Amino acid sequence: MTYVPLAILAAIVVWFVAAYNKLVRLRNQVKNAWHQIDVQLKRRYDLIPNLVEVVKDYMSYEQETLTKVVEARAAAVAAKGPAAQAKAENVLTESLKSLFAVVENYPDLKANQNVATLQEELTGTENKISFARQFFNDSVMTYNNTIQAIPSNIIASLFNFTQESYFQAEEADRAVPKADLR
């Protein structure tokens, strides 16, 4: 009979340790997912100056577009945290779209192998960024669900496990694009 209280106490301690360790693991997974986005963004940031350098000789009178890309890249590199990063990345994405649209107007530039290779690498990197953002948001959801659910919310509140923010698209990015096929 004296073993019953010890067994109950041991079960509570085991549950407590397991729940705490799960919260730590999930929080670290969120941090890791954020760093995976960071790795892909670094690759993107490294590719952009190469693309601008190749393109600028062809586009001497399109300096405004190139300047916007360079400024957007600098703002994205300086952004901190998911919300600021998302906003800066959306601006950078738009400026890259503008650059690619301008490239389409230059047949010699469009045919340039270096430009084609850099565009292909940037497209692949954009896809990797998209997948990394999705993994990050999935990790945030799992973590946030765990710290809000009973009984792990007790341990989460005791040890200051706080909710993480999702990587969200800007409102303008959610708009349905117009398809003009004229």
C-alpha positions, 0 to 999 in steps of 0.5 A, a space after each residue: 500500500 505504501 507503494 501506490 503513492 510512490 507509483 502515482 508520484 513517479 507517474 506524475 514526474 514521468 509525465 511532467 518530464 515527457 511533456 516538458 521535453 516535448 515542448 522543448 523539442 517542438 520549440 526547437 523544431 520551430 526555430 530550426 524551421 525558421 533557420 531553414 527559411 533563412 538558409 534559402 533566403 541567404 541563397 536568394 540574396 546571393 543570387 540577386 546581385 549576380 542577376 542584377 550584374 548580368 542584367 544591368 549592362 543590357 538595361 542601362 535605361 531601366 535603372 529604376 527597376 534594378 534599384 528597386 530590386 537592390 533596395 528590396 534585397 537590402 531591406 529583406 536582409 535587414 528584416 528580423 522576425 517572421 512578420 518583418 521578414 514576410 513583409 520584406 520578402 513580399 516586396 522583394 518578390 514583387 520587385 523580382 517579378 518586375 525585373 523578370 517582366 522587363 527582361 522579357 522585353 529584351 530579346 538579347 537579354 532573354 536569350 543570354 545563358 547567364 540570365 536564363 541560368 540565374 532565373 532558373 536558379 532563382 525559381 528553384 530557390 523560390 520553390 524551396 523558400 515556399 516549402 520551407 515557409 510551409 514547414 515553418 508554419 506546420 511546425 508553428 501550428 503543432 507547437 502552438 496546439 501543444 502549448 494550448 492543449 490540456 494538460 501540456 498548457 500547464 507546463 507551458 505556462 509554468 515555463 513561459 512557452 509562448 505562442 509563435 507567429 506564422 509566416 503570413 502573406 501580405 493582403 495584396 498577395 492574396 488577391 486573385 490575379 487578373 488573366 488578360 489573354 488579349 
